[in-house]
Structures are given as structure tokens and as C-alpha cells.
């Protein structure tokens, strides 16, 4: 399995489409810290 990590700057909806298109990726895996309003404080 080939894994590539990239950090890019820009509007997320545009950058996700651009990067996956450039990589010709079959799968995109994204993570989140899942901080809600209460956990932030």
C-alpha cells in the first residue's frame, strides 16, 4: 500500500478535489479531532 501525506493551504473544498485529482487517488482518508463546543474550553 502506497501512502502519501500532504499539507496544503487553501479552501478545503477546492484543495481536496485538486490534490486527489493530481494524485489520481483511489481512496482519500481524512481525520478530525472532533472537538465540539464544550471540549474547546
C-alpha positions as CSV (number, residue, x, y, z in Angstrom):
1,X,0.0,0.0,0.0
2,X,1.4,3.3,-1.0
3,X,0.6,6.1,1.4
4,X,1.2,9.8,0.8
5,X,0.7,12.7,3.2
6,X,0.2,16.3,2.1
7,X,-0.5,19.5,3.9
8,X,-1.9,22.2,1.6
9,X,-3.3,25.7,2.2
10,X,-6.5,26.9,0.6
11,X,-10.2,26.5,0.6
12,X,-10.8,22.9,1.7
13,X,-13.4,22.0,-0.9
14,X,-11.1,23.2,-3.7
15,X,-7.9,21.7,-2.3
16,X,-9.4,18.2,-1.6
17,X,-10.6,18.0,-5.2
18,X,-7.3,19.3,-6.6
19,X,-5.0,17.1,-4.6
20,X,-6.9,13.9,-5.1
21,X,-7.1,14.7,-8.9
22,X,-3.3,15.4,-9.1
23,X,-2.5,12.2,-7.2
24,X,-5.0,10.1,-9.2
25,X,-6.0,8.7,-5.8
26,X,-8.4,5.8,-5.5
27,X,-9.1,6.4,-1.8
28,X,-9.0,9.5,0.4
29,X,-8.8,9.2,4.2
30,X,-9.3,12.2,6.3
31,X,-9.2,12.6,10.1
32,X,-10.7,15.0,12.6
33,X,-10.1,15.9,16.2
34,X,-13.9,16.1,16.7
35,X,-13.8,19.0,19.1
36,X,-17.3,20.2,19.9
37,X,-18.3,23.4,21.5
38,X,-17.8,22.0,25.0
39,X,-14.4,20.3,24.5
40,X,-12.8,23.5,23.2
41,X,-12.9,25.2,26.6
